């Protein structure tokens, strides 16, 4: 057993949430360990809004594509294009993006280490011991441990840290996501593909309760699907989608699957010295499945709360992360959750939902909310028009 090292904070998980928390804490002068298990890339569409690029200082070279529009495809194959006026959505490849975030945390002063988290142990002085396993170049495993004043669990949905420390974390509802990264088709092929357009498919044959997607990543493309329905063939749905857009023969670079949380946990801390961030806390937007922005925001808020806890030794400070996150984004999550539960329930409703996306008011408010991460209040007349149009769709007054 390797002798303990001592840190102010141990961050378990080196994705966007953990890497952001580690960077912020290291920049603030705390001793930080960032523990990343490695060897795995999370399935992710890779979309990041302009607000993330600005807030978190993402350099242009990490953007593998700039998306100028989205296409919604209904169960009846109706297509609705939603152009982004005067802006774009950035696309990143998690295979490159996540390591860059970890390297930035290391440059800020965090100790970045590969290892698989095993368990936490309370010790007499109020600190916490983190047990983990590393693997040498020869494949031999080594048991290691460090001690810290606080731990941030940013180790994804179904987080081992959360399951050990946070009541109710084992009951987090999730969508199962799967995607295939393929070579993007060349211009002039038969593929129904635009390198500056994200396609979202709202069809029960591809997902009974979520959606399928085609997201360009420059010379590669993510083709995926998500569902919470057990027994549904994710691989079969992706195969069917690839056939329908004439990308069956495109070379498959890699295949990945993982759970995606459906809603934030009611509690993110253990009342002592452990706090969750990112997917471990459940901060993925309902309906859209967007997670990178909310993960990085959650990581930053976790860093602020843990910094206050380490300075004050008051566990109540840990609750600030969830409180501040929900104050800023809770209403958006509630609206998106309601939308997902209603509009994604069956193909009849999906057809009406896609039809509503033709509306200029819907498109304007959707992009404003996505790009700037706020509910738009500047155009109350647009909200009122959408309310009555929405009501007409619900009552079947208008045809899809």
NORMO-V966028 format. One record per backbone hydrogen bond with DSSP energy under -1.0 kcal/mol. NH is the residue of the N-H (numbers start at 0). CO is the residue of the C=O. Records with the same first field share a line. If there is no record, write none. Layout:
NH = CO ; CO
This chain:
1 = 142
6 = 146
7 = 30
8 = 30
9 = 149
10 = 32
11 = 151
12 = 34
18 = 14
19 = 15
20 = 16
21 = 17
22 = 18
23 = 19
24 = 20
25 = 21
26 = 22
27 = 23
28 = 25
29 = 24
32 = 8
33 = 110
34 = 10
35 = 112
47 = 89
50 = 370
52 = 48
53 = 49
54 = 50
55 = 51
57 = 52
61 = 58
62 = 59
63 = 90
66 = 88
67 = 195
68 = 195
69 = 81
70 = 197
71 = 79
72 = 199
73 = 77
76 = 73
79 = 71
81 = 69
83 = 67
88 = 66
89 = 47
90 = 64
91 = 45
95 = 92
96 = 92
97 = 93
99 = 95
100 = 96
101 = 97
102 = 98
103 = 99
104 = 100
105 = 101
106 = 102
107 = 103
108 = 105
109 = 104
110 = 31
112 = 33
114 = 35
115 = 132
117 = 130
118 = 130
120 = 128
122 = 126
125 = 122
127 = 147
128 = 120
129 = 145
130 = 118
131 = 143
132 = 115
133 = 141
135 = 139
138 = 135
141 = 133
143 = 131
145 = 129
146 = 4
147 = 127
148 = 7
149 = 7
150 = 272
151 = 9
152 = 274
153 = 11
162 = 158
163 = 159
164 = 160
165 = 161
168 = 165
170 = 167
171 = 168
174 = 259
175 = 226
176 = 257
177 = 224
178 = 255
179 = 222
180 = 253
181 = 220
182 = 250
183 = 218
188 = 185
192 = 190
196 = 193
197 = 68
198 = 213
199 = 70
200 = 211
201 = 72
205 = 202
206 = 202
211 = 200
212 = 223
213 = 198
214 = 221
216 = 219
219 = 216
220 = 181
221 = 214
222 = 179
223 = 212
224 = 177
225 = 210
226 = 175
231 = 228
233 = 231
236 = 232
237 = 233
238 = 234
239 = 235
240 = 236
241 = 237
242 = 238
243 = 239
244 = 240
245 = 242
246 = 241
252 = 180
253 = 180
255 = 178
257 = 176
259 = 174
261 = 172
264 = 280
269 = 273
274 = 150
275 = 267
276 = 152
279 = 276
280 = 277
282 = 277
283 = 281
284 = 289
287 = 285
288 = 284
294 = 290
295 = 291
296 = 292
297 = 293
298 = 294
299 = 295
300 = 296
301 = 297
302 = 298
303 = 299
304 = 300
305 = 301
306 = 302
307 = 303
308 = 304
309 = 305
310 = 306
311 = 307
312 = 308
316 = 313
317 = 314
318 = 315
319 = 316
320 = 317
322 = 318
323 = 319
324 = 320
325 = 321
326 = 322
327 = 323
328 = 324
329 = 325
332 = 328
333 = 329
334 = 330
335 = 331
336 = 332
337 = 333
338 = 334
339 = 335
340 = 336
341 = 337
342 = 338
343 = 339
344 = 341
349 = 345
350 = 346
351 = 347
352 = 348
353 = 349
354 = 350
355 = 351
356 = 352
357 = 354
358 = 355
362 = 358
363 = 359
364 = 360
365 = 361
366 = 362
367 = 363
368 = 364
369 = 365
370 = 366
371 = 367
372 = 368
382 = 378
383 = 379
384 = 380
385 = 381
386 = 382
387 = 383
388 = 384
389 = 385
390 = 386
391 = 387
392 = 388
393 = 389
394 = 390
396 = 391
